[in-house]
Amino acid sequence: MKEQAFHCAFGVDANYVKYAGIVMTSIALQNVGHPVVFHLLCKGIHEDDIDKLEKFDKLYKNTEIRLYEVTKELEQTDRALGNIGVGRLNSTVLIRLMIPLIISDEVERVLYLDADMLCVNKLDAIWDIDMEGYPIAAVNEAKHESSAKRLNLATDNYLNAGCMLIDVAKWRQMDLTQEVLVDFKKNRARYGLLEQDAINHVLQGEFKIISNELISLMGAFNPYQIPINKKNVFWHFVNEGKPWFEFADESVAKPYWQVVRKSPWRDMKKLVSKDIKICYLAGKNAEKQGNYKAAAKYLGAVGDRLMEDYLDRSNIGRFRQFPQFYSYTKESPWVSVIIPVYNVEKYLARALDSAVGQTLKEIEIIAVNDGSTDASAEILSEYAEKDERIRIISKENTGYGHTVNVGMDAARGKYIQILEADDALGSDMLEKLVEAAEKNQTEITKADFTRFWGDLETGQKKYISAVSCKELYNKVQDPQNVNPNLFHCAMMSWCGIILREFIQSNNIRHNETPGASYQDNGFWFQLMCNAKRVIFLNFSGYFYCSDNPDSSVRADKLFAINEEYGFIYGYLSSKKEFAKFRYIYWSKKYNNATFTLHRIKPEFRPLYVQHMREEFLVAQNKGELSRRCFIASEWEDLQLLLSDMDSYLKKYS
């Protein structure tokens, strides 16, 4: 049954709304005179794009646009499912699945479309399909047999979820949204294609198959001829190469950009792909077109990126000592932002946005994926595709310390900054820190930070000073003087930048114990034992997430701090000149031990306090406890611990 209007739906964020706009324009151009309603499920699109959507409505009289801001619905559904991870709309589990639940009951059918498509014919051929009682009509993937076998499906069918004609009533009747979400939550560790795998696993191949003549799956870059058929209704660009990149095949790029010029997004510019395969094909296409300068640039970039990838993987340095034999060079950025990534799909986009949005543009962002099993790798790839400053290093899961060390080994910046993947940088943080570091020639440059709970923009916030007394701000300090006030500062490395040459020359590394707790303590001690020029700035440049349930500092890690401080004590014992820091060591250890004591479960506190007392009695007998290095209240509490453990325990119960 043909409805009065064609209903088409998209999921968009600020990055993809323009590409959806081009698909909408192509539909409007191909279906002049037929009413089309576009349903856009949005997450945080910019005012400029909202203005363009309003212009679109005026430009094409046969169309209507309905916007749905679904950020809160995404978060609520995610929480209800136990935080399965919802960070972005273009590739998350929920976006396609929410459409039949959000649109009006009056809509009988809706055509979901990805943003990497182009309409090249009237929609009637798809809209008039007899769905035969199926909830979805879609085209089979090119290698659907192997995909079906991978998921052990009941049939050889495996649909491509980028273009789906949905029977809204049938979908709701089968409760497919809930069924697919539950399936994804249960099986996501083995789903390489996220919600598409989940949809196929639930349907078991039972969907109405649309002919590939109507929806053609193709690449915009192809060493062979691109398959184009007069019966095509949509071209769906399914691999890394998209028609909005430079030197896409003319057979698809030319009609794509003709549509762009007839849209409100006519000022859109062609992008440069970072994908090695696409760079190679772009170079060959440029050569075919006689643009030998562009061909040389692209084909040269292929070699450079292969070399860059090899260098990233060769962290031990045996290859790097012969730079004269390879051509890959890159001007060193001011700062290398190191992001250790492990199963942080819910927060990662926020961290990456804060890094790419820095007012200091001469930076590199090194994201080290520590064997994540969620959508973190996909999020990283998406951002790297759009920003050439982002480099991704993927490895098996080895823990926080090793992950950050890998990132530091790959760094080229003059300074290192460590950004936790659930936190965020203030927009001008790096610019201010670099300016101060250059002016004062400091090895360590740190600022204050802000704790936040909930949403970064609207949630609760608390300003935290990085130093114990205001007199320490904005003056170069020498840690070798062992000023206790200087050492009663924030130990976290992430609220500042560190001179990379200083780190390398002193062989400063994170402890590579499994897990991810307190390894910034050992790193901080190494920095302070070797540094001679440190400065603290009185502004908040870093936003620290205080309510991530999967944070590395957890109450169940009973003796993690003790293990880290064993590593620190071994370091202080390695050189005679470090012995003067042992008094500081015990004051910092006590401070962190009480921090742990407050976080662990009450039933574990007697055991932990007994362990604390035994360690500090040893320190007392060695003469390594100095009242001068303790905060007064902590020194008094320590004396109580040493003299009357029961009273101490009662105080902390």
N, C-alpha and C positions, 0 to 999 in steps of 0.2 A: 504493500500500500504506500503510495507516494504522499508524503506530508506536504503541507503548504510551503514550508521552507526547509532548506538544507540546514542542519545543525552540525557545526564543526567545533571541536573542543581542543584546547592547547593547555599545556602546563608551562608557565614562564616565570623566570626571575629577571633581575636587572640585566643579566648578560645575554639572555636568549630571546627577549621580547622582540627585538628587531628582526631576528630571523623568522620568528612566527609571523611577524608583520608582512614579510615578503611572501610567505606561503599564503596568507590571507589575501594579499593583493593579487596573486596569481589565480586564486579561486574566483575572486570578484571579476577579474578580466575574462576568465573562461566561461563565466555563468551570468553574463549580462542579462538583466531582465528577470532573473530568477532570484527570489528573496533568499538570503543566506544569513543565518544567525551564528556569530562567533562567540563561543564561551571561553573566556580566558581565566584559568585558575592561576592566581598570581601570588608571588611572595616578594614583596618589597621592590616593585618596579619604580623607576624614577619619574619625577614630574614631567620631564622632557618627553618621555615615551608616552605618558598619559595624554599629553598635548597632541602627539602624533596620532594616537589612536582616535582622538576626537576629530582630527583633520581627515583621517581615513573614513570615518562615518559620513563626513560631508562630501568627500571626494567620490565615494561609491554609494549612490543612493539606494541600491538594492540590498545593502548590508545593515546589520545591527550588531553592536558589540556589547556583550554583557561581561562585566568584570567581577571576579570573586576573589577577595583577599582571604587566603586560606592558611596563613602562617599559624594562627592560633589553633585551627582545627588540626593541622599537622602535629603540632606539639602536644595537644590533648590526646590525640590518637596514639602517638608515640608513648606517652606516659601510661596510658591505659594498657598498652601491650608490653610494658616493662622495659621501656627505653631501648627499643630495637635499633634506633638510630635514624633520625630524620634530619638531614641537614640542608638538602637542596631539592628543588622541584623537578629539574630536568631529567634526573636519573634516579630518583629515590623510589622506594617501594610504593608510596602512597599515591603519587600524582595521578596516574592513570586509573587507579582503583577508586578514587574519590568522585570522579566525574558523574557516574550514574546516581550517586547519593545526593549530590549538590544541585544538579540542574532541576528545573521545574518538572512536576508530574505531567505537564502537558506535552513534554517532549517524548515521543515514542522511540525515536532512533537518534543516535548521536555518533558522529564520525570523529574518533580521536586521531590526532595527527601530531607526529614529531615536528620539530622546527627545521629539520634538515631535509625538506622536501620541496617540490615544485609541482603545481597543478598545470597540466598541459592539455587538458581536454575537459569537456563538460562532466559534471558529477553524476549525471543520470545513470550511467552504466553501473556505477557502484551503488547508488542509492536505491535502485530498483531490484537489487539482488534479493531473491527469495531465501530468507535465512533458515527456513525449514525447522523452526523451533530451537535453533542454536542461540546462545546468548551473544556470540561473537562471530563475525566474519572477518577473515584476515588472510593474508598471503603466507604461504609456507616459506620458511627460510631456505636459502640456496642449498645448504647442506642439512636439510631437516632430518634426514634419516640418521645421520651420526649424532645430531643433537638429541633426537628422541631416544637413541640407544644410550647416550650418556646419562639420561635421566630415567632410563628403564621404563619408558612410557608404553602404554598398551597398544599404540599404533605407531606408524612411521611419521606422523604429522607433528610439526613443531612450528608454531606460528611466530611471525615477526610482529611484535607488539607496537611497532612504531606507527602503524596505521590499522585501526580496528573500527569496524562498524559494529556498534553496540545496540542490542535490543534492551532498552532500559528496564522495562518491566520484567523480562526474563532474567536479567542480571540480578535485579533485586529479589526476585522469587528464589533464585538459587543462592542468595546471600554470598555472592562471589567475593565481594570486598573482604568480608571477614574470613572466608575460607582461604583466600590467597595470602592474607596477612599472617594468619596462623601457620600456614605452610611455610611461608618465608621465615618466620621466627624460628621454626623448628629446624629448617634445613639450610639456612643462609650460609653456613660455613662451607657447603659444597656447591653453592650456586655462583657460578662465575658471572652470570648475566642477571643477577638480582631478581627484580620483579618479573622479568620475562620468563625466567626459569620457573618461578613460583606459579605464574599463570598457566604455563604449559603443564606443570606437574599436577595442578588441580584439574585441568580440563582433560588430561590424558589423551590429547589429540582430537577431542570431540569438539570441533568448531567447523563452521562453514568456510570452505576453502575458496578464496578469491584468486582468479587466474593471474599469473605473472604478466599477462598481456595488459591487465588493467593497472597493476601496481608493479612497476619495474624496480627491482633492487639493483643498484649500480654504484660505482665509484666515480667521483668527478675527476679522478686521475686514473688513467688506465693505459698500460703499455700496448693494449690491443684496441679494437674498435668498441666503443660503448654501445650496448644494445638499445636501440631506440625503435619503437614500434608506433605506427599511427593510431593504434588502439589504446596506447598508454593514457591513463588518466593522471597518474602521479609518477614522478621520478623520486625515488627515495635513496638518498646518498648515505649508504650504510657504513662505510669504513672511515678511516681517519681523514681522508681527503674530501673536502667540502667545496662547493662551487664558489664560496666567498674568499677562497685563497687565491693568491697570484698563480697564474699559469695553469689553472684548471683546464681540462680539455675544452676547446672552443665549442664543440658540439653541444655541451651543456652549459658552459660558462656564459656564452653569448646570450641565449634566451633567459638565463637567470638574471643577468645584469640589466637586460631590457626591462624586466619586471621591477627590479630595484629602482630604476630611474622613473618609474611610474607610481612609486609609492611615497608616502611621507618620509621614508628613510632613505631618500635619494642621495643624501650626503654620505652614506655608508662607504667606507674605503675597503679595498682588498687587503687581506691579511697575509702574513707570511707564516707558513706552517713550520713547526719545529720537528715534525716527524721525519725520520731519515728516509724512509721509503718515499714519502710524498715530496721531499726535497729533491730526490733523484728524478722522479717523474716530472716535477716542475722544471728542472733543468733540461730534461730531454724535450719537453714541450716548448720551452723558450728557444732551444736550438732549432726546432722545427719551424718556429716563427721567424727565425733569423735574428733573434735578440741574443747575440753571443755574449754580450756583457752580463746579462741576467743568467744565461746558462752557466757561465764561468762562476758566478757568485753562488748559484745553487749547488752545482756539482762540487765546487770547492768546499761548500758547507757540509756536504755529506762526509767527505774525508775528515774535516775538522770535528764533526760531531761523533764520528766513530772513534777518533783519537781521544776526544774528551771523555767519552764513555769508558774507554780503556783506562785512561788515567784515573778516573773516579774509582774504578775497580782495583787498581794497583796501588793500594794504600801503603804498602810496605816500603815503597820508595825506590826499589832497585831499578825501576824503569825511569823514574823521574830524574835521575842524575845525568841523563843524556839528552837534554832539551835541544841540543843542536841538530839532532837527527829527526825531529818531527816539527811540522809547520804549525801545529796548533798553538796559538798564543791568544791571550785575551787580556786587555787592560784590567788590572786589578781593581775591583770595586772598593769603596770605602769600608763597607761592612759586609761580612758573611753572616746572615741570619740562619742559625742552625735550628731546625725543628725536628725533634725526635717524635715519631708517629707510631702509635700502637693502639688500634681499635678506638679511634676518637672521632668517628664519623659525625657524631652529634655536634661537635665543637670545632672541627678542623676548618670549615669554611670561614668562621669568624677570625681565627688566627691568621689564616692566609690573607684574608681581606685587609687585616690590620698591617700586614707586612708589605703587600703590594701597594698599599695606599700611603706609604711613608712620603713625607715631603722631600726627604733625601732619596733621590732616584738612583744614585750610583751604588746600588747594593746588589748582592746575589742572595737568593733564598735556597738553602739546601735542605730539602725535606728527606729525612732518612726513615724509610718505612721498615719498621722492625717486625716484619712478618705478620702484618695485620690480617685478620680474617673477616673484617667487616668491609664497608664501602670506602674505607680511607684511601686505598690505592686508586680507586676510580676518581675520587675527589681530587687527589693530587694530579692525576693525568689531565683532568679537565682544566685545572688552573695553569698547569705547565703549558698547555696548548695555547693559552691566551697571553702568557707573559714569559718571554724568553729568559728572564732573570731567574726563573725557577728551575732548579735541577732536582731530580728525584734519584735517590739511591735506594734500591730495594735489596733486602737481605732476609735471611731466616731470623727468627726471634732469638735474641741473645741478651736482652735486657737493656735498661736505660744507659748505664755507664758506657758499655761498648758502642751503643747506638750514637751517643753524642761524640765519642772519640772518632768514629767513622766520619761523622759530619765535619769535625774539626780538621781531620786529615785531608779532606777534599776541599777545604776552604781556600779561597784566593784573596779574600779581602784583607785590608790592613788591620781591621778589628773584627773580633768575633762577638756575636750576641746570640744567646740561647733563648729561644722562644718556646715555652711549653705549649703543646698543641691545643690545650683547653683555655689558654690565656689570650691576651691581646696587647698590642703595642699602642701607645698613644701616637697620633698621626705625626707629630714632630719629634718624637723621642730620639730617634737616631741622629737627626740633624743637630739637635742640641748637644747630645753626648759627643759627637764627633767634633763639633766646634770647640767644646771645652777640652777634649783630649788633645787636639792639635795646638790649642793655645797654651796649654800647660804641660805638654809633652808627658802625659801620664800613661802608665801601664794599665791601670785599672780606673775606669770612670763610671761611677754609679749614681743613681738618683733614687728618690723615694718611689713608692708604689701605692696602688689602691686595691684593696680587697673588694670584690663584689659578689653578690649573691643573686641568682636568677638571671634575668636579661641584663646585658651590659648597659643598654641605654636607660632602662626604666627600673632596674633592680636596686637593691640596697647597696650602698658603697661606704667604705671606711678608708680614710687616708692613713698611711703607715709611714712613719719616718724611718729612714734607713740608718740613722745614727742615734747615739744615746744622748748627745748634747749638741746644742745649736752651734757651739764654737767650732765644731769640726767641719761645718759646711763651707764649700767654695774656697777651700785652702788646700794646697798640696800637702799631703801627709806622708810620713815615712814610717811604714810598719816596723822597720828594724829598730826603732826606738822603744818598741813594745809598750806603747801607751794603752793601758787597759780600756780606756774610753773608746779608742779607735776600734778595738776588737769587739766591743759590745755593739756591733752594727749588724745589719742584715747580712746573713751568710749566703743568701741566695745569689747565684750568679746571673740570673735572668734579668735583673733590673739594671743592668749596666753593659758596657762593652769592655773588651780586654784586647790589648795589643797582641796580635797573632804571633809576631816575631818573639815577643816575651814568652808566650806559652811554649813555642817550639824550642827556643834556646834553653829553657829550663826543664824541658821534657815533662810538662805538666799534663797529667791525664786523669780522667775519671776512673774511679775504682770500678772494675768490671764484674762485680759480684752479680749473680742472678737477682731478678727483681728490680725495683726502682725506688728504693727509699733512702733518703739522706745522702746520696752520692754527691750532691752539691756541697756537703760539708767538707769532705776530703778534698774536693777540687778547690774550695775556698781557702782551706788551710795552706795548700801548696802555693796558691797565688800570693797570699799574705806573707808567707815565709820567704818568698823570693823578691817581692816587689819593694821598690824604693820610692815610687811616686804614685800616690793614690789620691783621688779627689771624689768628694760626695757633693752632689748638687741638690738644692732644696726645691725640687719640683717633682711631681708625680708623672712618670713616663710609662708606667707598666700597669696593666690591669690583671690581677691575680684572681682566678676563679676559685671560690672557696666552698662550692657545693657540688663538685663533681664526685659522684659516689664511687667512681673507679680511679680516684686520685691515687698517686703512688704512695702517699703517706696515709696509711690506714691503721686502725686500731688493732687489727689482728697481727700486725708485724711486730711481735713482742720485743725481740732482741736485735732488730735490724740496726738501730742506732748504735748498739754496742759493737756490732760487727764493723760498722763503718769507722767507729772511733778506734778500733783495734788497728785498722788500716792506717789511720792518721798517726797513731802512736809509733807504728813501725816507720813511717816516713820521717817523723821528728827524730827518731833514733838513728836515721841513716847518715846524718851529717852533724858534726859537732856544733856548727853555727846555728843549727835549728834547736838546740837544747834550751835556749832562752825562751822558747815559745811554749814549753811544757806547762808552765803555770797558767798561761792563757788556755791551754788545751783542757785542763781540768775544770776551769770555770765554764767554758763552752760546753763541755761534756755534761756538766751538771744541769745547765740550762736546758739542753736538749733531752736529758733524761727525765726531767720534770715535765717537759712538754709531752713526752711519750706516756708518762704516768697518768696524765690527765686524759689521754685518749684511749687507753686500753680498758678492757672490761674490768669491773671491780673485783671479780674473782681471781684475776691474774695479778693484782697489785701487791699482795703479800710476797709472792715469788719475785716480782720485779724489784721491790724495795730491798729485799734481802740481797739480791744480786748487786744492786747499786751500792749498798753498804759495804759489801765485801770488796768491791773495786776501789771505793774511796778510802777504805782503811789501808789498802796497799799503798795508795798514793800518799796518805798521811805518813806512813812508816818510811817512805822514800824521801820525805821532805819536799814533795812536789805540789803541795797546796799552799797558796799564798792569798791571804786576806785581801791584799792590794788589788788582785785581779778579779775579785768577785764583786757583784752588786751586793750591797749591805744585807738586804733581806735574804738573798740566796745564801750568803755565808752563814747567817744565823740558822737558816733551815738545815744547812749541811751539818752544822755542829749538833743539831738535834738528831739528825739521822745517825751520826756517828756515836752519840751517847745514849740515845733512847729510841730504838727503832720502832717500838710499839706506839710511842707517842707521835712519832713522825707519821706512821701509817694511819693513825687515827685522824691526824690533821688533814691528810689527803684522801680520806674516805668520803 
